[in-house]
Amino acid sequence: MFRGASSATVGRICFIGGVANFRWGTPRLTNLPNLTLLTELGGEAAYTAAPLAEFESRISDAAKFALRNRVLLLRTSDGSGLDVAPGAMPFEASAIARSSNVERIRGSTLRTCSAEDLIGHTAFAARPQDWVDIDGVILKHRGLLRWPQIWSELGVLAERKEAPELLPELDRLATRTESVVNPFSQARP
């Protein structure tokens, strides 16, 4: 991903959002890939240098914006957007540790978060398209998802965001999906 980055930096990133959804859910077009770059809380400034050396910024004073808004807005060589979020929460560190490579084009791999972590990231964002994406992940992987992990980590994220409605919304979605297909174990909290 970052040609000039050290192997230690490369091992600290993974795609989330639409790119990961292409792997784990119902593929859809996305024009803005998102990835998480593992940082240390309070030390995010030190981690913006490699991406800014590799990519053009979409805004002026990108490093300052990234520290304030927790997202680095970049542009690839073909003009496409790329959002890099500095990840310092335990959930983000765990998601990167659990991430894995997928080869979508022969000889080219991408590192994405797991299906369970995609559900966590996506439910945390909680936009209308996010719930559609989560539904696709549940359908594609019914019976295979580690629901205790999902419920536990989303509970922590919902508390941090002060959005307790995330858990019942995911439960409603999973229950609806279960009513359409064969029941599957969700190990609800």
PEDABEL-V681018 format. One record per residue. PSI is psi in whole degrees, 0 to 359 (999 if undefined). OMEGA is omega as a letter, one per 30 degrees, with the letter a starting at -180 (999 if undefined). Layout:
psi:omega
PSI:OMEGA
PSI:OMEGA
//
This chain:
psi:omega
302:l
103:a
322:a
2:a
154:l
162:l
333:l
321:l
315:a
324:l
359:a
20:a
155:l
148:l
142:l
187:l
218:a
324:l
314:l
324:l
327:l
325:l
314:a
341:a
215:l
114:a
141:l
160:l
140:l
135:a
7:a
88:l
146:l
138:l
158:l
134:l
115:a
127:a
183:l
137:l
124:a
347:a
20:a
326:a
323:a
339:a
356:a
343:a
312:a
310:l
321:a
335:l
331:a
326:a
155:l
147:l
147:l
348:a
163:l
152:l
48:a
321:a
316:l
317:l
317:a
319:l
323:a
320:a
0:l
36:l
134:l
118:a
108:a
167:l
132:l
172:a
336:l
5:l
359:l
152:l
155:l
122:l
126:l
116:a
125:l
122:a
121:a
352:l
154:l
322:l
316:a
320:l
316:l
320:l
318:l
321:l
326:a
353:a
160:a
161:a
148:l
139:l
108:l
329:l
133:a
125:l
0:a
121:a
152:l
144:l
120:a
158:l
166:l
166:l
318:a
318:l
329:l
318:l
317:l
310:l
315:a
318:l
325:l
319:l
319:l
35:l
161:a
315:l
331:l
318:a
326:l
315:l
317:l
318:l
318:l
321:l
315:a
315:l
315:a
329:a
24:a
134:a
350:a
346:a
146:l
84:a
321:l
320:l
314:a
309:a
317:a
310:a
323:l
327:l
316:l
316:l
317:l
321:l
317:l
322:a
350:a
49:a
69:a
344:a
347:a
319:a
309:l
329:l
317:l
320:l
317:l
314:a
314:a
320:l
317:l
316:l
319:l
328:a
339:a
325:l
178:l
143:l
148:l
155:a
122:l
352:l
59:a
153:a
999:999
//
